[in-house]
Amino acid sequence: MSGTIGIFDANPYESHASLTVLEANVLWEYAKLSQHVKDLTVTTRQLSEGPDENLIARLRVLERKMGLVLTLFKASVWGVINEQPVQEIEGGYAYATADTTLRR
C-alpha cells in the first residue's frame, strides 16, 4: 500500500454525509474484518500450495526418534520374555495348562 492510506489507518466512511457516526464505525469494522479475512485467505493459500520445509524437517527428526523408541521397546520386551524361565510340563506345552476344556 505504498502512497495510499490503508483500511486500518483511517475510517473511509467517517466523512460520508448519509451515515451516522455509529454506522460509519460499524462499516469500518466490517471493512477491517474483510481485510483480515482476505489476508488469511492469501496466507492459507500460500501454506497449502507448498510444503513447509521446517515442519517436514522437524517431523523427520521425530520419525527417527520414534523409530528408535520402537526398536528399544521391542528389544526390551524381547529381553523380558527371554528372562522368564521355561516351564516344562509332561505331555504338552506350557500354555496348555491354561486350557480349561473338559477332556473325555
Secondary structure, 3 states (H helix, E strand, C coil): CCCCCCCCCCCCCCCCCCCCHHHHHHHHHHHHHHHHHHHHHHHHHHHHHCCCHHHHHHHHHHHHHHHHHHHHHHHHHHHHHHHCCCCCECCECHHHHHCCCCCC
